[in-house]
Every structure is written in C-alpha cells, then in structure tokens.
Amino acid sequence: MRSSTSVIIGVLAATMSLGQPTVAGAAPGEPAYRLWRGDPKLQSHGVDIDRMIADFVRKNDLPGIAMAIVQAPYIPRSAGYGVTDRQRDELASTKTMWSVGPLTQAFTAVAIMQLKEAGKLAIDDPAEKHLPNLPPAWRTVTIKELMQHASGIPDFRGAGYDAAKRCAPGQLVDLVRAAPLQFEAGTDVRLSATNFVLLGLIIERASGMSYEDHITRHQIEPLRLESTMFFRDFSKKSFLDRPAKPGFNQHSKFHTEVPFINPVEPAVGYVESGGKLTPIAPDATANLYAYGGLWSSAQDISAWDIALAGAVLVKDEADRDFIYKPTRLANGRIVPAMAGWEFTPHGFMEVKGNGPGFSAYLSRFTAADELVCVTLLTNKEGVDLTELARAIADAYNRGLGAGADPSVLLTQESKFGVAETVQRLKAELAAQNVPVFATFDHAQNASEAGLPLRPTSVVVFGNPKVGTKLMQERQAAAIDLPLRVSVWQDDRNRVWVGRQNMDALGTTYGIEDTATLAAIDKLLARLVAKSANVYAY
C-alpha cells in the first residue's frame, strides 16, 4: 500500500510540476489540447470584468445584474452585482431569478423538437392540425414558419395589448385574429410574440399537459435547474424572507431553515419613467407565456446552455441544426435568425431582448477555438447588453471582440455583410429623418489607388440642431462632428459596426451638456442595433 501510494504521489508531483497537462510526444510544457483555457487575468483592453460591469451599472442606472460564463463543460464564473429590490436588503446572487423574457423562445423551440422526436408532431405540420378554428389566413402557416418568425402573423403587443391586464394565451391570439397577415407566410422574417404563443398552445395540445409543465418536466427538472420556473411556481419554489417589521437586517430565517441560505429569490423588475425607476408586478411576465414567461438565474441559463451543445435535450443532431442555424425560407432566401436566435457566419449566435421590468442576453461562440458563452440578466427594462457581453467574452478569449478600444469606439457584430449593413443603417436614418451628409467607401478608394483593403465604409450624418449645441459649448469638438458610423469586415470575415463613444467625446472636450450627449448616444445605439440585427427589439 505504501509503495502504491508513493508511486501515485510521484506521478502527481511530476504532472503538477509542469503546470499544464501534457501528452506523449508533446514538448515539455506544451498543453495536451489545442484549446487551452484558464487564464486568471480576465481583461479586455486593460479593463477587468468587474470594472466593466460596475461602469455599465453606473451608466445605465441598473438596480442589479447577474453574469455567468460558460467554457463547456464548466461555468467558471457566476456572480451577482447590486440589488434585486431597491426597497429591501435583497442582493443579486448566483440563485437570483430574473425574468429572461425572449430567451424563453429558446426553451420553447427545444420543446417543439422534443415533441417532434417523440413522434407527436412534425415541423411541417400546419398549425391548424393542432389548433382548430384558426383564422382562414393562418391555416396554411406551419410550425416551422412559427419558429422562424416567418408566419406573417402580427404581434399582439402592437394590437391594443394592455400589459397591466392578465390575459390567457387565447385572449392574446384574439387581439390579432382579425388582422391581415403582414406578409405571405414563408417569404420574410419579422419578430412576433404571437408566433410563440401559438407554439405554446401547440405544445399543450401535442403533449397533453400545460406548456409550463412540459418545460418543467423535460428541461428544468432533468437539468436540476432550481432557479428556473414560471411565476405560478414562486409560492412553492422561491424563498423570500420579508418580515413585516424587519430589524437592522431583513433576514433571519437562514439561521434555522436551509432553503434560506443563498435562497432562490425573484428579482423585482423596473421600468424607467420620467427619470425614475418604477417597479413592475412579477405576474406581468405570465402574459408572455411561451415567448417570454420564464424566470431563471444566469447560472441556470448557463447550465441549460451547456446541455444545448450535445444530445441531452435534443437527441438528433439534425434537429439541433434546425433550431441553431439560419432560417431558409420557402423562396430560398437565407435569413440569419431562428426561434429568437441570431447568427453570424463564423459560429456566433445570440438571443436577447426585454420583458416587463427586465432585460436578458445569452451569446454562444461555437467555433472550436472560441467556445465561450455569456449570460447577462438585469432588472431594468430596455437595456441593450450586447456590447457589454462581447467585452466580457473578449476578456475570456482575446480576439472575440472587434479589436477596438471601447473607451473610444463601441462595436457590435453585424449579422449581415458590409453593403447590407450600410443599406440598413441608411434606411433607419431615413426613417428617423436624419440627413446623411456623406458615405465613404474606403475599399473602393483603396482599389482605385491600387491598394488592397477589405470592405470598409463610413456613413456621416447628423442633425445640426443637436450637434451645434455641443459646438456652442466647445467649438473644438467640431473635428468629431457630424456623427459617423463605421462598418468593416475583418480578417476573419466578421462584419463590425462601430459608433463613437460619447462619454469619451464629452471627456475629451470637457463638454458639460450631458443631456445632449446622452441623447446622441441613445440615437447611435438604436441605429447600430437596427443595422446589425435581424429582429427589431
């Protein structure tokens, strides 16, 4: 026994002395695998992740935010920042539940494929096969087209929907039952929550159980996601310690009851109105059903995300490919989106959006040399988490960002080529009556000079009534005005959209008109989102 133990200790000591695993034939000190992870220095452009998040929380006036990182099969980091209720001593933690809003679509899509694999439906089934008495115009719409957001069925949220009123799924459908299709089914893609309400009802008919029960039994329970549930489950599965008369410390039950140690708690959602944050009742999320009714923690979303990578939830690789690859419409057109997810050609995918009082984001880098996933959840509605998530990903795997310092240039990856991205940008500028002063095609100019350059364009635009305010205060700022957005393709064929960081412009010239700077920043962010994304968020 002593001899065996000595041998084992000797082997362990020899292995540990190298600092990294090795394999036979590998040079001393070289990693055993081409992908090597675990660098404890997590920074992007000299800024560590905690500072990124702290700065983002301050700038956007967030009550709280949660983050979790996947480097499959691990979740190396899960953390909460701030509070989940501004009126109580409730902190964002690893078990805090946030409304994940449109991320619910991804769970719904998995449920559809599970039922397909169980032989209870087919993707090409007309929706009417499972939901009798649909309007005549909807009867040929298929389950596939609902998943693709290619049905043409209008979004109930733009048809007299009252978020303060509790509605059953059928009542939501009734809001648009008499409305004409926005386009012929299978010819275009447009985000509509109604599509996923109908998918939720189809899941109920095909499975013989409620939508919530199906998601719970076939996704939440098998993965042991204790912080993932629906509003209906709060009374039994969440643990809020809110005494009628709290003392110095609100909490006391954790002294005697185990569930209250790092408890599963729902966050309070907020919406900004008149410069103030107003709390939203948690049951407001129930209306959004199979489109946006789920609550979860960042850590649970990350665990579920790991399960997506293989056959844990969806067995057949072809079925996984169907929901995790771009949409091919009946007319042959390819749209880089599916079931709430958006895609780029090199293996990046993201699903994001807002629910009542909350904003949510999940990204996946699926290329073999990337393999990072970022989940961000916050309890303030209307917050775009895209740029923050990309900076965090770049800290874990340098090169996942655009290579531009975000203190100067804020970037998002476009789902389209340079020319289409520029066209979408100009269309949005026209829709907002913002004049375009010039467009520079640097690649064409380089070609005329006999020099190579990947596609690179700059669109210059602005509103003199706004920009003049900044120059009236600091004329030197004229060198950075009018506004401009750059669009370029990098050496990995990724297309980036870059916008000026207005905080940097204000600091550089000492501009004190923060209201105008904030308004410009909001405009630029909206323009970039419209030009870079398939869905309108």
N, C-alpha and C positions, 0 to 999 in steps of 0.2 A: 504493500500500500504506500509506504513512504517513497519507494522507488518510483511508482507511477505518478505520485503527486509531484515529485521533483522534476520528472520529465515534463509534465503539464506546465508547471511554473516556468521551466526553462523555455518552453515553446512560446508561452505567453509573453515572457520578458523579451524574447528575441523579436516577436512580432510587434510589440508595443514600441520597441526602440526605434523602429523605422518611422513611426508617426503616421503611417498610412498603410492600408493593406497592399500586399504585392502578390503576384502570381509567378509560377515557374516561367523563366525566360524573360521576365521583366527586369529592367535595370534597377539596381538598388535605389530605393527612394521614389520610384515611379508608382503611380496609383494602379490598382488592378483593373480599373474600369476607365473607359474613355471619359465618362461623365464623373467629375469629382466635385463634391459639394461639401458644405460645412464651414465655409469661411466665416469666422465670427465678426469680421469687420464688415458691417452691413451699411454701406453708404452709397449714395449716388451724387456725383459732383460735390463731394466733400460734406454732404449733409446726411446725418444718420436718420433712421426711420422715425424714432421718437420725436425728433425735431420737426421732420416733415409733417407728422400728424399734429403736433402742437401748433405749428404755424397755420395749418389748414383749419383746425378747430377755431383758432382765434379769428382768422379772416372771415370765416363763414358763420361765426356765432353759433356753433353747434353745442347742444347740451352734452352729448356724448357720442362716442363712435367705437366700434369694435373692428378688429382686424384679425385675420387668420391667414397663414401661409401654408401652402401645400408644396412639398417636394416629395412626391409619391415614393414610398407609401407613408411618409411621415407628415406630421403637422408640427414643424419645428418651432413655430411661434403662433401664439394665440393670446390676445390681450384686449383689455377694455380701457378706454380713456374717458374721463369726465363722468357725468352723472346720467342716469336714465330718467330722473324725475327732478325737476328744478325746485320742487317744493318739499322734497323729502331727502333723507340720507340714504339714497339708493344709487350704488355705483355701477358703472359699466364693468362687466366681468366676463369671464370665459363662458358663463352659463346664461348670461342675459339673453332674453328673446327679443328680437326686433321683427316688425312686420317686414317680410322680404319682398312684398309687392310682386312685380312682374317676374321675379325669379321663380315664382310658383309655376309659371308656364313650363319650366324645365321638368318639374316633378310631374305635371300633367302629361307631358309628352312621353315620359318614361312609362307612366301608367297605361297609355294607349298602346305602346309597344308590348308591354307585358300581356295585355289582353289579346293582342294580335298573336303572340307566341302561344297563348293558351287556346287559340282557335275560336275566340269569342267575337272577333270582328276582323275585318280586312281593311287595310288602309284605303283601298279604292272604293269601299262601300259608300254609297250616297248617304248623307246624314239622315235622310228621311227613313232609311231602312231601320234605324234605331230610334228615331224621334218622329213618329207620325204627326200629321197635321202641321207640318212646316208650311210657310207661305209658298205659293207656286214658284216664285222666282228662286227659291232656295233649294228646290227639290233635287236638283242635279249636283249641288255642291257636295264634294266628297270629304271624308275625314282627312285625307291628305291635304286638301285645299284649306281646310280649317287650321290645320297645323302650320301650314305655310303662310298663314295670313293672306291667302290668295283667293278668298271666297268672294270678296266684294261686298260682304255684309257690313253695314255701318256699325260704328262703335256706339254702344248705348250711352257712353259717357258724354257724347255730344248731342244727345237727343232728349233733353229735358230731365236727365238723371239728377236726382237730389241725393247727395251723399249722406245727408243727415237722416234720411228716411231708410229704414231697414226693409230690404226687398229680397224676395225669394228669387232664385235663378230664372224661373219662368217669367216673373214680372220684369226682369231686366231685358229678356228677349222681347217681351211685348212692346217695349219702348221703341223698337226699330222694326217690328213685324210688318208694318205697312209701308216702310220706306223702300225706295228702289235700290237695287244694287249700285254701288259706287263705280263698279266696272264689271265686265264679264268675268265670271269665275275662271281662274286659271290663266289670266292674261296679265296680272300685275300683283304687286305685294303692297299691302298697307296695314299697319298695326290696327287691330280692332279687338278690344276685350271681349266682344260678343262671340268671336270665334272660339275662345277658350271656355266661355260659359257653356256654349253648345257642346264642346268636348267633355266638359264635366258631366253634363246630363247624359251624354253617350256612355261614359264610363259607368254611370249608375245603372243604366239600362242593361249594358252588356255584362256587368259583374254581379248584378243583383244585390248590391249594397250601396250605401251612400258614397259619394265622392270622397269625403273625409275619411271614412272607414277604409276605403281601398288604399288611399295613400298611406294611412297609418299601418295597415297590416302588411303591405307589400314593399314599403320603402322605409318608413320610420322605425318600425319595430325590428325588422331584420338587421338594421344597422345600429340599433340601440341608440337612437338619437333622442336623448331625454329632454333636450331643449328645443325640440321641434314638434309643433302641434298647431291646432286651429283655435280660434277664440273660444269655441264651445268647450275646449278641454281645460281652460285656465283654472276652473274651480277645483279640479281634481289633480292636476299635474303641475301647477305652479305654486310657489310658496312665498307669499308676501307677508312680511311681518310689519303690520301697520297698526300699532296700538292706538286707541282713541286719544290717549294723553301721553305721548312719548316724552321721555325724560331727556337727559343730556344726549343719550344715544338711543336712536329709534329702535334698535334691535335688542331682543332678549331671548327669543325662542331658540337661537342657536346654542344656548347654554345647555339645553336639555333635549332638543329634537334634531336628529341628524339631517333631515331634509333642508333645514335652515342653515346648514354650514355650506357656504358658497352656493346659495339657493338658485333654483331655476325661477327667474322673475321676468315678467314682461316689462319692457321699457314703455314710457309714456311718449307718444308721438306729438310733435309740434308743427304748426304751420305759421309762417311769418306773415303778419298782417299789420300794416301801419307802423312798421318798425319794431313790433313786439311779437314775441312767440306765444301762440295760443295753443293750449293742449287740446288734443283730439281724443274723443272716446275710443277705446280699443275695439269696440264692437263695430266700428265703421269699416274695418277691414273685411268683415264677414261678407259684405255685399259682393266683394270682388271674387269670391268663390274660387274657381279653377284657374282664374287669371292672376289673382293677387291676394288670396286669402290666407296664405301660410305664414306662420311665425317660426323663427329659428334663431339660433346663435351663429356667429361667424365660424365657430369651431365645428358645429354640426354640419353647416353647409360645406365646410372643407372636407369633412369625413365622407359626406354624400358624394362630393366631387371626386374623391379618390375611387369610390365604387363605380363611377361612370367609366373609368379607364378600362375596365375589363367586363367580365360576364356576370358580375354579382347581381346587377339589377336587370340588365337586358342581355339575354344569353347569346343571341345570334349577332355576329359581327356585322352582317348586312343590315340588321335592324338598327344597330348603333350608328352605322354610317348614315342611315336615312335621316336620323334626327341631329347628327352632328356634322353635317356637310351642307353646302349651299343648296338653295331651292332651284330645281329645274322645272320651269313652268311648262304647261302643255304646248305652248308655242315654241319651245326650245330655248327661251331666254333663261340665263342663269342670274339669279339674284343672291348675293352673299348673305343670306339670312334664313333662319328656320326656327320655328317654335320659340321665338323670343331671342334666340342666339343670333349674333352677327359674326361673320368670319372674314379673315384675310387669307390670301393665297398661301402664306408660309406656315399655317397651322395655328394661328392665334384666333381665339374665339372669346366672346364676352356676352353676358346678358345683364341688363341693368334697367333702372327706372325708379319710379316713385309710387308710393301708396299713401293713404291718408296719414300724414304726420311722419313719414319715413322715406328714406332713400336707400337703395341697395345696389350692390355691384359684385359680380363674380367674373373673373377672367381665367382663361386656361391657355397656357403656352404648351402646345402638344408636340412640337418638334423634338426629336431625340436629344438635341444638345441644349434644350431650354428647360422644359419640364418644371415650370413654376406656375402656381395658381394663387390668385389673390382674392380674398373676400373682404369687402368693406360694407358695414351696415351703420347707419346713423339715424337718430330720432329727430330729424328735421326734414320736412318735405322739400323737394325741388333742388336738391344738391347733386351736382354732377361730380361723381367720384372717379371719373375716368383718368384724369391726369395724375391724381394722387396715386391711384393703383399702379399706374405704369412706372412712376418713380420708385415705388416700393419694389416692384418686380425687378427693376434695373439694379437696385441695391443687392438683391439676391443673386442675380445673374447679369453681370455687367455686359451691356450690349443689347439688352432687351428694350432700352429706351432709344430715343432718336439721336442721342449723342450731343444734344443741345442743352446748355445750362438753363434750367427752368427759372432761375432768377432773372434771366434775360428774355428767353423765348419759351412759351408754353406750347406743348405739342400734343397732338393726338394722331394715331394711325388711322388713315382712311381705309374704308372697305373698297374703294374704287381706284382706278388709275388716275394719273395726274390730270389728264384732259377732262375726264368726267367730274373729278372733284372740283376743278376750277369752274366748270359749267354749273355745277350745283351751287357753288358759292355765289356766282354772279346772279343766278336765279333767285336766291334768297335775298341778295342785296336789292334786286329789282322789286321783289315782293314787299320789302320794307322801305321802298322809295329812297334808298341811299345811293347817290351817284357814284359810278366808277370813273375815276379820272384816267387810269392807265392800266394796261396789262403788259407785263414784261415776260417774254418767253426767252429765258436765258439760254436754253438748249439750242433754240433756233439761231440766236445771235452768235453762240459759240460755233455752231456749224458753219455759219457764213464767214467766220474768221478762221475756218479750218481747224477748229479745236473740238475735241470730244467733250461732251457733258451729258450726263443722264438728265431725263426730263426735269426741268426746274422752272417754275413760274412764280411771279409775284403779282398780286392784284392790289392796286392802290385805290382807295375810296375814302369817303368821309362826308361829314355834314359840317359846313363852315360855321353854322350856328353853335355847334358843340366845340369843335376844335379851336375856334377863335377864343373861347373862354380861357383855355389853357395858355394860349399865346399872349393874351392880355395880362395874365399874371406873370408869365415867364416867356419872353419872346424867343429865348434861345431854344425852347422846345420845338420851334418850327422845323428844325432839322429832322425831327422824328415824326412830323406830320406832313401830309394826311396819314391816315391809318393804312396799314398794309397787312396782308396775309400771304405767307409763302407756302407753296406746295411743291414737294420734290420727291423723287424716287431715289432711294439709297442703294448701296452696292449689294444689298440682299433683296432687292426688288420690293421693299416696303415703301409705301407712299405715306408721307407725313404732311400734316397741316400745322403750320406754326403761326402763332399770334404774339404780338408784343405783350410783355408783362407790364401792365400799367402801374403796378407798385414800383417797379424799377424806374419807369419814366418819371413818376412823381418824386422819387428819392433823388434821381439824378439832377433834376432841375429845381428841386425844393418847392414843388407845387403843393399848395395847401388846400386847393379845391378838391377835397377827397370825394365829394358827391359826384362831380363830373367824371373823375377818374373811375369811380365805381360803376357809373352808368355806361362808360365806354367799355370797361372790362366785361360787363354783362352782355353788351352787344356782340363783342368779339367772341365770347364763349358760345353764344347762341349761333352765330354764323358758322363757327368751326363745327359745332355739333350737327348742324343741318347739312353741311357739306360732306362730312366724314362718315355719317351713319345712315343706314338703310331706314330705320324706323324713326318716326317723329316722337320724341319723348316729351 
